[in-house]
Amino acid sequence: MSPTGRLLVAVAFATVLFVPGVLWLTGFQGEEIENRDLTQAPAFDSPADVFDTDTYEQASAYVVDQLPLRSALVEANAKLNLEVFDESPNPAVTLGADGWLFLTEALDNVCEPVVPPDEVAARMNRLAGIVAGSGRELVLTIAPDKNAIYPEHLGEGERSEPGGGDQRGEGERSEPGGGDQGGEGDAAEKGACADETRSELRERLDAVTPPGYVDAYAAMEGIADAADRPVYYPHDTHWTTRGLASFVEQIVEALQPGLWDPEALTIREEPHTGDLTRLLGMPSELETQRTFVDRPGVATPGLEGDERLRPPSTGEIVTQAPEGTPRLPGRTLVIFDSFFDNAIGMLAPYTTELTFVRWGQFDETRFAELVRDHDVIVIESAERNAYEKYGAELGSEAQARALLDVLGAAGS
């Protein structure tokens, strides 16, 4: 390399190395783009913190997160990995085919469940029998992860059904995104492993048929096959609100047939940033349809406007409605995760009183008391967490004893 070339390389290196630091000292700061909170500065609460290596690791991470141009450098690194090396820049995201992205945890947790599928089905059946046996209305459901409904974007080509066989719909779906991104071979292998577990769980649930179980797999497969666009976001972990609305209809109709009003749905176009693109460090937006439930004369104080899409983690709502408006009677309890975020605002107008608790804030030691204090129970878990939630937590022997103790003989 010529002396001029070496000089240019040195200048470029120095610019990348020192400019962010200079900008930081003058007041510019980095921003959060990776679907996580930025690292906070260490507290130094005691003299011992000065000698704690964790303190300095946190301080280092804090400085890196605060550097200006960080977002541009993170995005550039992500594009380099994707476009040059055909690799995911974040192991938490698995690259599929046709530009689709998948959460690695959704594949791994189902491939190697913490509780075997046959035990999960048996424990769900025991749980449902106790709650429904106490005279309460009940819905238990598992929100399918994206790869369960769109395995072709993992490169598998067909869905896994209970009992085997290809029962996919024939209709073509619009394909978002573009290009063939690397990694689909590994994604397909993980997907095939998850399919084996999923197929066994569905088969077991079909055999025992827990009271109140709503089969979201079958529901979402039918919805996806009938839709003119995907009902899961290609670059997000979750289903779209359009797909979710169809599933909430299934739940409402299971609890009280004829209650759901399709005329109450309103749709508006909005931009949506996929959570998986944030995990990659290169957030991107796409236009999507947001679906809302607006029942004439019905108000849900405390859950209005954008809160219908992003409700708080816990809350209680007393619905206001004209006399004679059909609703679910009594008090409804919903235990949910991010798959059901948008469903809270859709379900609330059909309830009389609604209590909702996100899994992250849920105290399982109070589950029996919560059930006792409500008339309608709706429990939803994302597929990737269902083996733990239904198998190890709510479905445990201790939980069954607590329910029977609190609900009394009616629950036996």
DOKOL-438142 format. One record per residue (C-alpha): residue number from 1; residue in three letters; chain; x, y, z negated. Coordinates in pm, whole numbers, plus 32768, in hexadecimal, padded with zeros to 4 digits. Layout:
BEGIN
<NUM; 'ALA'; 'A'; <X; Y; Z>>
...
END
This chain:
BEGIN
<1; 'MET'; 'A'; <8000; 8000; 8000>>
<2; 'SER'; 'A'; <8080; 815B; 8054>>
<3; 'PRO'; 'A'; <80D5; 8255; 7F41>>
<4; 'THR'; 'A'; <7F9C; 831C; 7FA1>>
<5; 'GLY'; 'A'; <7EC4; 81E5; 7F85>>
<6; 'ARG'; 'A'; <7F53; 8190; 7E30>>
<7; 'LEU'; 'A'; <7F10; 82F3; 7DBE>>
<8; 'LEU'; 'A'; <7DA4; 82E3; 7E30>>
<9; 'VAL'; 'A'; <7D6F; 8199; 7D7B>>
<10; 'ALA'; 'A'; <7E08; 8229; 7C3F>>
<11; 'VAL'; 'A'; <7D2B; 835E; 7C51>>
<12; 'ALA'; 'A'; <7BF4; 8289; 7C89>>
<13; 'PHE'; 'A'; <7C4F; 81A9; 7B63>>
<14; 'ALA'; 'A'; <7C8D; 82D1; 7A80>>
<15; 'THR'; 'A'; <7B42; 836D; 7AE9>>
<16; 'VAL'; 'A'; <7A79; 8234; 7A95>>
<17; 'LEU'; 'A'; <7B37; 820A; 794E>>
<18; 'PHE'; 'A'; <7B38; 836C; 78C5>>
<19; 'VAL'; 'A'; <7A18; 8434; 795E>>
<20; 'PRO'; 'A'; <7904; 8382; 7897>>
<21; 'GLY'; 'A'; <79C2; 83CB; 7755>>
<22; 'VAL'; 'A'; <79F0; 8539; 77AD>>
<23; 'LEU'; 'A'; <787F; 855C; 7802>>
<24; 'TRP'; 'A'; <7822; 84B4; 76B9>>
<25; 'LEU'; 'A'; <78F5; 85AD; 75F5>>
<26; 'THR'; 'A'; <783F; 86C8; 76A4>>
<27; 'GLY'; 'A'; <76E7; 8648; 763C>>
<28; 'PHE'; 'A'; <7676; 855B; 7750>>
<29; 'GLN'; 'A'; <75FC; 8404; 76DC>>
<30; 'GLY'; 'A'; <75A4; 82B4; 776F>>
<31; 'GLU'; 'A'; <7441; 8236; 7796>>
<32; 'GLU'; 'A'; <738E; 80EB; 775A>>
<33; 'ILE'; 'A'; <735A; 802C; 789F>>
<34; 'GLU'; 'A'; <7387; 7EBE; 783B>>
<35; 'ASN'; 'A'; <723C; 7E78; 7789>>
<36; 'ARG'; 'A'; <72E4; 7E92; 7634>>
<37; 'ASP'; 'A'; <731B; 7F9F; 7531>>
<38; 'LEU'; 'A'; <7468; 8052; 753A>>
<39; 'THR'; 'A'; <7559; 7FF7; 7423>>
<40; 'GLN'; 'A'; <7540; 80E0; 72F6>>
<41; 'ALA'; 'A'; <766F; 817F; 7251>>
<42; 'PRO'; 'A'; <76EF; 80BA; 7123>>
<43; 'ALA'; 'A'; <7672; 8140; 6FD6>>
<44; 'PHE'; 'A'; <77AB; 811F; 6EF9>>
<45; 'ASP'; 'A'; <76CD; 80F5; 6DC7>>
<46; 'SER'; 'A'; <77E6; 8080; 6CE5>>
<47; 'PRO'; 'A'; <7964; 8091; 6CDB>>
<48; 'ALA'; 'A'; <796D; 7F1D; 6D30>>
<49; 'ASP'; 'A'; <78DB; 7F6D; 6E87>>
<50; 'VAL'; 'A'; <7A26; 800F; 6EE6>>
<51; 'PHE'; 'A'; <7ACD; 7EB7; 6ED2>>
<52; 'ASP'; 'A'; <79B0; 7DF5; 6F78>>
<53; 'THR'; 'A'; <7A01; 7D8A; 70DE>>
<54; 'ASP'; 'A'; <788C; 7D89; 7131>>
<55; 'THR'; 'A'; <7888; 7F00; 70EE>>
<56; 'TYR'; 'A'; <7990; 7F3E; 71F8>>
<57; 'GLU'; 'A'; <78E6; 7E53; 72F0>>
<58; 'GLN'; 'A'; <77A4; 7F18; 72C1>>
<59; 'ALA'; 'A'; <7862; 8061; 72E4>>
<60; 'SER'; 'A'; <7900; 7FE7; 7428>>
<61; 'ALA'; 'A'; <77AE; 7F79; 74B4>>
<62; 'TYR'; 'A'; <7717; 80C7; 744B>>
<63; 'VAL'; 'A'; <7822; 8190; 7502>>
<64; 'VAL'; 'A'; <77FC; 80BC; 763C>>
<65; 'ASP'; 'A'; <7681; 80E2; 7638>>
<66; 'GLN'; 'A'; <769A; 825B; 7611>>
<67; 'LEU'; 'A'; <778E; 8296; 772F>>
<68; 'PRO'; 'A'; <7709; 836E; 784C>>
<69; 'LEU'; 'A'; <76F8; 82C5; 79A2>>
<70; 'ARG'; 'A'; <76C6; 817D; 78E9>>
<71; 'SER'; 'A'; <757A; 813B; 7997>>
<72; 'ALA'; 'A'; <761A; 8175; 7AEC>>
<73; 'LEU'; 'A'; <773D; 808D; 7A98>>
<74; 'VAL'; 'A'; <7654; 7F7E; 7A0E>>
<75; 'GLU'; 'A'; <757C; 7F91; 7B46>>
<76; 'ALA'; 'A'; <76AD; 7F89; 7C2B>>
<77; 'ASN'; 'A'; <772E; 7E53; 7B77>>
<78; 'ALA'; 'A'; <75D8; 7DAE; 7B98>>
<79; 'LYS'; 'A'; <75CB; 7DF3; 7D0E>>
<80; 'LEU'; 'A'; <772D; 7D6E; 7D39>>
<81; 'ASN'; 'A'; <76CE; 7C26; 7C90>>
<82; 'LEU'; 'A'; <7589; 7C05; 7D52>>
<83; 'GLU'; 'A'; <75F1; 7C71; 7EAC>>
<84; 'VAL'; 'A'; <775C; 7C00; 7EB9>>
<85; 'PHE'; 'A'; <7772; 7AD2; 7DD2>>
<86; 'ASP'; 'A'; <7604; 7A5E; 7DE1>>
<87; 'GLU'; 'A'; <7604; 7A44; 7C65>>
<88; 'SER'; 'A'; <7525; 7ACE; 7B57>>
<89; 'PRO'; 'A'; <75D9; 7BE3; 7A97>>
<90; 'ASN'; 'A'; <751D; 7B75; 795F>>
<91; 'PRO'; 'A'; <74FB; 7A04; 78FE>>
<92; 'ALA'; 'A'; <73A8; 7A59; 7865>>
<93; 'VAL'; 'A'; <7323; 7A81; 79CA>>
<94; 'THR'; 'A'; <7319; 7962; 7AC4>>
<95; 'LEU'; 'A'; <7316; 79BB; 7C36>>
<96; 'GLY'; 'A'; <720B; 7910; 7D02>>
<97; 'ALA'; 'A'; <71C7; 790E; 7E77>>
<98; 'ASP'; 'A'; <712E; 7A2B; 7F40>>
<99; 'GLY'; 'A'; <71B1; 7B30; 7E4C>>
<100; 'TRP'; 'A'; <70E4; 7AAD; 7D27>>
<101; 'LEU'; 'A'; <7173; 7AB9; 7BC6>>
<102; 'PHE'; 'A'; <712D; 79CE; 7AA2>>
<103; 'LEU'; 'A'; <7174; 79D9; 792F>>
<104; 'THR'; 'A'; <7276; 78CB; 78E3>>
<105; 'GLU'; 'A'; <71E0; 7891; 778B>>
<106; 'ALA'; 'A'; <7094; 7839; 782D>>
<107; 'LEU'; 'A'; <713E; 771A; 78E1>>
<108; 'ASP'; 'A'; <7227; 76A7; 77C9>>
<109; 'ASN'; 'A'; <7126; 76A8; 76AE>>
<110; 'VAL'; 'A'; <7035; 75CF; 7771>>
<111; 'CYS'; 'A'; <7144; 74EC; 77FB>>
<112; 'GLU'; 'A'; <71BC; 74A3; 7698>>
<113; 'PRO'; 'A'; <7093; 74E8; 75B0>>
<114; 'VAL'; 'A'; <70C3; 74FE; 7439>>
<115; 'VAL'; 'A'; <6F98; 7416; 740B>>
<116; 'PRO'; 'A'; <6F49; 72FE; 7504>>
<117; 'PRO'; 'A'; <6E13; 7333; 75E2>>
<118; 'ASP'; 'A'; <6D4D; 7211; 754C>>
<119; 'GLU'; 'A'; <6D7B; 729C; 73EC>>
<120; 'VAL'; 'A'; <6D1F; 73FC; 745B>>
<121; 'ALA'; 'A'; <6BD9; 737D; 74F3>>
<122; 'ALA'; 'A'; <6B86; 72B1; 73BC>>
<123; 'ARG'; 'A'; <6BCA; 73D6; 72D4>>
<124; 'MET'; 'A'; <6AFF; 74C6; 73AB>>
<125; 'ASN'; 'A'; <69E2; 73CD; 739A>>
<126; 'ARG'; 'A'; <69FA; 73B6; 721F>>
<127; 'LEU'; 'A'; <6A0A; 7531; 71FC>>
<128; 'ALA'; 'A'; <68E2; 7565; 72E5>>
<129; 'GLY'; 'A'; <6817; 7458; 7236>>
<130; 'ILE'; 'A'; <6841; 74FD; 70E3>>
<131; 'VAL'; 'A'; <67ED; 765E; 715B>>
<132; 'ALA'; 'A'; <66CB; 75FB; 723E>>
<133; 'GLY'; 'A'; <664F; 7507; 7135>>
<134; 'SER'; 'A'; <6624; 762D; 7046>>
<135; 'GLY'; 'A'; <651B; 76BE; 712C>>
<136; 'ARG'; 'A'; <65F3; 77C7; 71CC>>
<137; 'GLU'; 'A'; <660A; 7811; 7340>>
<138; 'LEU'; 'A'; <6767; 77C6; 73BF>>
<139; 'VAL'; 'A'; <6847; 77F4; 74EE>>
<140; 'LEU'; 'A'; <69A2; 7759; 74FB>>
<141; 'THR'; 'A'; <6A68; 779E; 7635>>
<142; 'ILE'; 'A'; <6BC6; 7798; 76C7>>
<143; 'ALA'; 'A'; <6C28; 78AC; 77BB>>
<144; 'PRO'; 'A'; <6CE4; 7800; 78D9>>
<145; 'ASP'; 'A'; <6E3A; 7887; 7925>>
<146; 'LYS'; 'A'; <6E67; 7906; 7A88>>
<147; 'ASN'; 'A'; <6F25; 77D7; 7B04>>
<148; 'ALA'; 'A'; <6DFB; 76F9; 7AAB>>
<149; 'ILE'; 'A'; <6D1A; 77B0; 7BA2>>
<150; 'TYR'; 'A'; <6E17; 7815; 7CAF>>
<151; 'PRO'; 'A'; <6F1A; 76FB; 7CB5>>
<152; 'GLU'; 'A'; <6F54; 7734; 7E29>>
<153; 'HIS'; 'A'; <7016; 786F; 7DCB>>
<154; 'LEU'; 'A'; <7102; 7793; 7D05>>
<155; 'GLY'; 'A'; <7137; 76C9; 7E41>>
<156; 'GLU'; 'A'; <7068; 759C; 7DCE>>
<157; 'GLY'; 'A'; <6F55; 75B8; 7ED1>>
<158; 'GLU'; 'A'; <6E34; 752D; 7E03>>
<159; 'ARG'; 'A'; <6D90; 7539; 7CB0>>
<160; 'SER'; 'A'; <6DA3; 7427; 7BB0>>
<161; 'GLU'; 'A'; <6C48; 73A7; 7B56>>
<162; 'PRO'; 'A'; <6BDE; 72BB; 7A3E>>
<163; 'GLY'; 'A'; <6BF2; 715E; 7AC9>>
<164; 'GLY'; 'A'; <6CCF; 71C8; 7BED>>
<165; 'GLY'; 'A'; <6C79; 721A; 7D54>>
<166; 'ASP'; 'A'; <6C79; 735C; 7E1A>>
<167; 'GLN'; 'A'; <6B34; 7416; 7DDB>>
<168; 'ARG'; 'A'; <6BA4; 756F; 7E47>>
<169; 'GLY'; 'A'; <6AC3; 7654; 7F07>>
<170; 'GLU'; 'A'; <6B02; 7676; 807B>>
<171; 'GLY'; 'A'; <6ADD; 77EF; 8093>>
<172; 'GLU'; 'A'; <6C0C; 78C7; 80DD>>
<173; 'ARG'; 'A'; <6C65; 79D4; 7FE1>>
<174; 'SER'; 'A'; <6D10; 7B1E; 8025>>
<175; 'GLU'; 'A'; <6E83; 7B0A; 7FCE>>
<176; 'PRO'; 'A'; <6F0A; 7C38; 7F0F>>
<177; 'GLY'; 'A'; <7075; 7C99; 7F1B>>
<178; 'GLY'; 'A'; <715E; 7C2D; 802A>>
<179; 'GLY'; 'A'; <727F; 7B50; 807F>>
<180; 'ASP'; 'A'; <72FE; 7A09; 7FFE>>
<181; 'GLN'; 'A'; <73C0; 7A3A; 7EBD>>
<182; 'GLY'; 'A'; <74B3; 793A; 7E3C>>
<183; 'GLY'; 'A'; <7477; 7859; 7D14>>
<184; 'GLU'; 'A'; <7330; 77BD; 7D86>>
<185; 'GLY'; 'A'; <73C9; 765F; 7D80>>
<186; 'ASP'; 'A'; <7416; 767E; 7C0D>>
<187; 'ALA'; 'A'; <72C4; 7724; 7BD5>>
<188; 'ALA'; 'A'; <720F; 7606; 7C83>>
<189; 'GLU'; 'A'; <72C9; 7507; 7BAC>>
<190; 'LYS'; 'A'; <7263; 75BB; 7A6D>>
<191; 'GLY'; 'A'; <7102; 75DC; 7AEE>>
<192; 'ALA'; 'A'; <70E9; 7467; 7B38>>
<193; 'CYS'; 'A'; <7158; 7419; 79D4>>
<194; 'ALA'; 'A'; <7054; 7508; 7944>>
<195; 'ASP'; 'A'; <6F4C; 7471; 7A28>>
<196; 'GLU'; 'A'; <6F7D; 731A; 798C>>
<197; 'THR'; 'A'; <6F37; 73A0; 782F>>
<198; 'ARG'; 'A'; <6E15; 7477; 78A7>>
<199; 'SER'; 'A'; <6D73; 7358; 7961>>
<200; 'GLU'; 'A'; <6D83; 727B; 782B>>
<201; 'LEU'; 'A'; <6CF0; 7389; 774C>>
<202; 'ARG'; 'A'; <6BD1; 73C9; 783C>>
<203; 'GLU'; 'A'; <6B8D; 7256; 7858>>
<204; 'ARG'; 'A'; <6B84; 7232; 76DC>>
<205; 'LEU'; 'A'; <6AA0; 7361; 76B2>>
<206; 'ASP'; 'A'; <69B6; 72D9; 77BC>>
<207; 'ALA'; 'A'; <69A9; 7191; 76FC>>
<208; 'VAL'; 'A'; <6963; 721F; 75A0>>
<209; 'THR'; 'A'; <6899; 7354; 7610>>
<210; 'PRO'; 'A'; <68C3; 742F; 74D9>>
<211; 'PRO'; 'A'; <6784; 74EE; 747D>>
<212; 'GLY'; 'A'; <6796; 764F; 750C>>
<213; 'TYR'; 'A'; <68C2; 760B; 75EB>>
<214; 'VAL'; 'A'; <68BA; 76E0; 7727>>
<215; 'ASP'; 'A'; <6999; 7653; 7837>>
<216; 'ALA'; 'A'; <6A4F; 7788; 78B6>>
<217; 'TYR'; 'A'; <6B22; 76B4; 79A2>>
<218; 'ALA'; 'A'; <69F4; 7643; 7A6C>>
<219; 'ALA'; 'A'; <6954; 779B; 7A54>>
<220; 'MET'; 'A'; <6A87; 7857; 7AD0>>
<221; 'GLU'; 'A'; <6ACA; 775D; 7BE5>>
<222; 'GLY'; 'A'; <696B; 7795; 7C68>>
<223; 'ILE'; 'A'; <698A; 790F; 7C44>>
<224; 'ALA'; 'A'; <6ADC; 7912; 7CF4>>
<225; 'ASP'; 'A'; <6A60; 783B; 7E15>>
<226; 'ALA'; 'A'; <6935; 7920; 7E4C>>
<227; 'ALA'; 'A'; <69F7; 7A69; 7E2F>>
<228; 'ASP'; 'A'; <6A77; 7B31; 7F58>>
<229; 'ARG'; 'A'; <6BAE; 7B9A; 7E95>>
<230; 'PRO'; 'A'; <6C7C; 7AF7; 7D80>>
<231; 'VAL'; 'A'; <6BDB; 7AFF; 7C28>>
<232; 'TYR'; 'A'; <6D32; 7B00; 7B7F>>
<233; 'TYR'; 'A'; <6E31; 7C13; 7BB8>>
<234; 'PRO'; 'A'; <6F5A; 7B9B; 7C8B>>
<235; 'HIS'; 'A'; <704C; 7C6A; 7BB5>>
<236; 'ASP'; 'A'; <6FA0; 7C4A; 7A62>>
<237; 'THR'; 'A'; <6F62; 7B34; 7968>>
<238; 'HIS'; 'A'; <6DEB; 7B6A; 795D>>
<239; 'TRP'; 'A'; <6CAD; 7B46; 7A23>>
<240; 'THR'; 'A'; <6C0C; 7C7A; 7ABD>>
<241; 'THR'; 'A'; <6ADD; 7D18; 7A17>>
<242; 'ARG'; 'A'; <6A12; 7CAC; 7B43>>
<243; 'GLY'; 'A'; <6A64; 7B40; 7B00>>
<244; 'LEU'; 'A'; <6A3D; 7B70; 798A>>
<245; 'ALA'; 'A'; <68DF; 7C03; 79B2>>
<246; 'SER'; 'A'; <686E; 7AC3; 7A5B>>
<247; 'PHE'; 'A'; <68FC; 79FB; 793B>>
<248; 'VAL'; 'A'; <685D; 7AD9; 782F>>
<249; 'GLU'; 'A'; <6715; 7A94; 78E1>>
<250; 'GLN'; 'A'; <6750; 791F; 78A5>>
<251; 'ILE'; 'A'; <6783; 7960; 7731>>
<252; 'VAL'; 'A'; <6652; 7A3F; 7707>>
<253; 'GLU'; 'A'; <6579; 7948; 77C4>>
<254; 'ALA'; 'A'; <65FD; 7829; 76F0>>
<255; 'LEU'; 'A'; <6596; 78E2; 75B4>>
<256; 'GLN'; 'A'; <6448; 7967; 7632>>
<257; 'PRO'; 'A'; <63D4; 7901; 778F>>
<258; 'GLY'; 'A'; <6343; 7A20; 7858>>
<259; 'LEU'; 'A'; <63E7; 7B32; 7789>>
<260; 'TRP'; 'A'; <64F4; 7B96; 7885>>
<261; 'ASP'; 'A'; <648E; 7CB1; 796E>>
<262; 'PRO'; 'A'; <655B; 7CBD; 7AB2>>
<263; 'GLU'; 'A'; <64C6; 7E13; 7AFC>>
<264; 'ALA'; 'A'; <657C; 7EA0; 79CB>>
<265; 'LEU'; 'A'; <66D2; 7E74; 7A71>>
<266; 'THR'; 'A'; <6783; 7FA9; 7AF4>>
<267; 'ILE'; 'A'; <68CA; 7FA2; 7BB7>>
<268; 'ARG'; 'A'; <69CF; 80AC; 7BF4>>
<269; 'GLU'; 'A'; <6B20; 80AB; 7CA1>>
<270; 'GLU'; 'A'; <6C4F; 80ED; 7BC3>>
<271; 'PRO'; 'A'; <6DC8; 80BA; 7BD1>>
<272; 'HIS'; 'A'; <6E51; 7F9B; 7B03>>
<273; 'THR'; 'A'; <6FBB; 7F5E; 7A9D>>
<274; 'GLY'; 'A'; <700A; 7DEC; 7A7E>>
<275; 'ASP'; 'A'; <709E; 7D83; 7931>>
<276; 'LEU'; 'A'; <7188; 7C90; 79E2>>
<277; 'THR'; 'A'; <721C; 7DA7; 7AB6>>
<278; 'ARG'; 'A'; <726A; 7E5C; 7971>>
<279; 'LEU'; 'A'; <7316; 7D27; 78EB>>
<280; 'LEU'; 'A'; <73E8; 7D26; 7A26>>
<281; 'GLY'; 'A'; <7448; 7E91; 79E8>>
<282; 'MET'; 'A'; <73A7; 7F0C; 7B2A>>
<283; 'PRO'; 'A'; <7240; 7F71; 7AD8>>
<284; 'SER'; 'A'; <715C; 7F92; 7C05>>
<285; 'GLU'; 'A'; <6FF0; 7FF4; 7C33>>
<286; 'LEU'; 'A'; <6EDE; 7F6A; 7D0D>>
<287; 'GLU'; 'A'; <6D76; 7FD6; 7D3C>>
<288; 'THR'; 'A'; <6C7C; 7EF5; 7C90>>
<289; 'GLN'; 'A'; <6B0C; 7EE8; 7C3E>>
<290; 'ARG'; 'A'; <6AB3; 7F2E; 7AD3>>
<291; 'THR'; 'A'; <6968; 7E97; 7A68>>
<292; 'PHE'; 'A'; <6890; 7F1E; 794D>>
<293; 'VAL'; 'A'; <6742; 7EC4; 78AE>>
<294; 'ASP'; 'A'; <6650; 7FE8; 788B>>
<295; 'ARG'; 'A'; <64FF; 7F76; 7807>>
<296; 'PRO'; 'A'; <63F5; 8089; 781A>>
<297; 'GLY'; 'A'; <63C2; 812E; 76C8>>
<298; 'VAL'; 'A'; <64C7; 8056; 7617>>
<299; 'ALA'; 'A'; <65EB; 80FC; 7564>>
<300; 'THR'; 'A'; <6716; 805F; 74B5>>
<301; 'PRO'; 'A'; <679C; 816E; 73CA>>
<302; 'GLY'; 'A'; <6912; 8149; 7393>>
<303; 'LEU'; 'A'; <6940; 808E; 74D9>>
<304; 'GLU'; 'A'; <690A; 818A; 75EC>>
<305; 'GLY'; 'A'; <69C5; 8211; 771A>>
<306; 'ASP'; 'A'; <6B1A; 8171; 7752>>
<307; 'GLU'; 'A'; <6AFE; 80B8; 7605>>
<308; 'ARG'; 'A'; <6A19; 7FC9; 76BD>>
<309; 'LEU'; 'A'; <6B50; 7F5B; 777E>>
<310; 'ARG'; 'A'; <6C49; 7F79; 7662>>
<311; 'PRO'; 'A'; <6B94; 7F3C; 7517>>
<312; 'PRO'; 'A'; <6C46; 7F54; 73C8>>
<313; 'SER'; 'A'; <6CCA; 7E11; 7332>>
<314; 'THR'; 'A'; <6BAD; 7DFC; 7238>>
<315; 'GLY'; 'A'; <6A60; 7EA8; 721D>>
<316; 'GLU'; 'A'; <68F2; 7E9B; 71C0>>
<317; 'ILE'; 'A'; <67DB; 7F28; 7299>>
<318; 'VAL'; 'A'; <6669; 7F54; 725A>>
<319; 'THR'; 'A'; <65C7; 7F6F; 73AF>>
<320; 'GLN'; 'A'; <64BE; 807A; 73E5>>
<321; 'ALA'; 'A'; <63A2; 8017; 74CC>>
<322; 'PRO'; 'A'; <6231; 8063; 7507>>
<323; 'GLU'; 'A'; <6140; 7F89; 7445>>
<324; 'GLY'; 'A'; <60FD; 7E43; 74F5>>
<325; 'THR'; 'A'; <6247; 7E3A; 75B4>>
<326; 'PRO'; 'A'; <62AE; 7CCB; 75C9>>
<327; 'ARG'; 'A'; <63F9; 7C89; 7516>>
<328; 'LEU'; 'A'; <64AF; 7B75; 745E>>
<329; 'PRO'; 'A'; <6410; 7B72; 7304>>
<330; 'GLY'; 'A'; <64CA; 7BA6; 71C0>>
<331; 'ARG'; 'A'; <6641; 7BD7; 71A3>>
<332; 'THR'; 'A'; <6733; 7B63; 72B1>>
<333; 'LEU'; 'A'; <68A1; 7B14; 726B>>
<334; 'VAL'; 'A'; <69A2; 7B0D; 7385>>
<335; 'ILE'; 'A'; <6B06; 7A90; 7352>>
<336; 'PHE'; 'A'; <6BCF; 7AE4; 7488>>
<337; 'ASP'; 'A'; <6D18; 7B36; 7533>>
<338; 'SER'; 'A'; <6D81; 7C11; 7656>>
<339; 'PHE'; 'A'; <6CBD; 7B3F; 7750>>
<340; 'PHE'; 'A'; <6B80; 7BB2; 76A2>>
<341; 'ASP'; 'A'; <6BDE; 7D21; 7674>>
<342; 'ASN'; 'A'; <6AF6; 7D98; 7784>>
<343; 'ALA'; 'A'; <69E9; 7C9F; 771E>>
<344; 'ILE'; 'A'; <69AA; 7D4D; 75D1>>
<345; 'GLY'; 'A'; <6919; 7E7D; 7685>>
<346; 'MET'; 'A'; <684A; 7D99; 7768>>
<347; 'LEU'; 'A'; <67C4; 7CC2; 764D>>
<348; 'ALA'; 'A'; <677A; 7DD6; 754F>>
<349; 'PRO'; 'A'; <6640; 7E60; 7600>>
<350; 'TYR'; 'A'; <65A3; 7D04; 75E4>>
<351; 'THR'; 'A'; <65D9; 7CEB; 746A>>
<352; 'THR'; 'A'; <6523; 7D7B; 733F>>
<353; 'GLU'; 'A'; <6656; 7D8F; 725F>>
<354; 'LEU'; 'A'; <67B2; 7D33; 72D7>>
<355; 'THR'; 'A'; <68F0; 7CE7; 7215>>
<356; 'PHE'; 'A'; <6A27; 7CAC; 72E6>>
<357; 'VAL'; 'A'; <6B81; 7C3F; 7271>>
<358; 'ARG'; 'A'; <6CB4; 7C0F; 7349>>
<359; 'TRP'; 'A'; <6D7F; 7AD6; 7301>>
<360; 'GLY'; 'A'; <6EAB; 7BAA; 729E>>
<361; 'GLN'; 'A'; <6DE3; 7C46; 7180>>
<362; 'PHE'; 'A'; <6D1C; 7B0E; 712D>>
<363; 'ASP'; 'A'; <6D48; 7A7B; 6FD0>>
<364; 'GLU'; 'A'; <6D00; 7909; 6FFB>>
<365; 'THR'; 'A'; <6CD8; 78DF; 6E82>>
<366; 'ARG'; 'A'; <6B9B; 79B4; 6E9E>>
<367; 'PHE'; 'A'; <6B0C; 78FB; 6FCA>>
<368; 'ALA'; 'A'; <6A08; 7837; 6F02>>
<369; 'GLU'; 'A'; <698B; 7976; 6E5B>>
<370; 'LEU'; 'A'; <6973; 7A29; 6FAA>>
<371; 'VAL'; 'A'; <68A6; 790C; 7038>>
<372; 'ARG'; 'A'; <67C5; 790D; 6F04>>
<373; 'ASP'; 'A'; <6780; 7A82; 6F2F>>
<374; 'HIS'; 'A'; <671D; 7A6E; 70A1>>
<375; 'ASP'; 'A'; <6608; 79CD; 716B>>
<376; 'VAL'; 'A'; <66B0; 79B4; 72BF>>
<377; 'ILE'; 'A'; <681B; 7945; 72E2>>
<378; 'VAL'; 'A'; <68EA; 7976; 7420>>
<379; 'ILE'; 'A'; <6A53; 78F9; 741F>>
<380; 'GLU'; 'A'; <6B38; 792C; 754B>>
<381; 'SER'; 'A'; <6CA5; 78D3; 7575>>
<382; 'ALA'; 'A'; <6D89; 78F1; 76A1>>
<383; 'GLU'; 'A'; <6DEB; 779B; 7722>>
<384; 'ARG'; 'A'; <6F5A; 77CB; 76C9>>
<385; 'ASN'; 'A'; <6EFD; 77FB; 7558>>
<386; 'ALA'; 'A'; <6DCF; 7714; 7544>>
<387; 'TYR'; 'A'; <6E91; 75DF; 74DA>>
<388; 'GLU'; 'A'; <6F0F; 769A; 73A9>>
<389; 'LYS'; 'A'; <6DD2; 775F; 735C>>
<390; 'TYR'; 'A'; <6CD9; 7643; 7380>>
<391; 'GLY'; 'A'; <6DC5; 7526; 732E>>
<392; 'ALA'; 'A'; <6E9D; 75A6; 7211>>
<393; 'GLU'; 'A'; <6DE0; 76CE; 717E>>
<394; 'LEU'; 'A'; <6C64; 76CD; 7197>>
<395; 'GLY'; 'A'; <6C57; 7558; 71D8>>
<396; 'SER'; 'A'; <6D2A; 74ED; 70AF>>
<397; 'GLU'; 'A'; <6CB0; 73FF; 6FA0>>
<398; 'ALA'; 'A'; <6CD1; 7516; 6E9C>>
<399; 'GLN'; 'A'; <6BFA; 75FE; 6F6F>>
<400; 'ALA'; 'A'; <6AF0; 74F1; 6F97>>
<401; 'ARG'; 'A'; <6AE2; 74C1; 6E1B>>
<402; 'ALA'; 'A'; <6ACD; 7638; 6DE2>>
<403; 'LEU'; 'A'; <69AD; 7657; 6EDB>>
<404; 'LEU'; 'A'; <68EE; 753C; 6E39>>
<405; 'ASP'; 'A'; <6927; 75D1; 6CDF>>
<406; 'VAL'; 'A'; <68B0; 772B; 6D44>>
<407; 'LEU'; 'A'; <6796; 76CB; 6E30>>
<408; 'GLY'; 'A'; <6717; 75B6; 6D4D>>
<409; 'ALA'; 'A'; <6663; 747A; 6DA8>>
<410; 'ALA'; 'A'; <65C6; 751F; 6ED9>>
<411; 'GLY'; 'A'; <671B; 751D; 6F7B>>
<412; 'SER'; 'A'; <674D; 73AA; 6F56>>
END
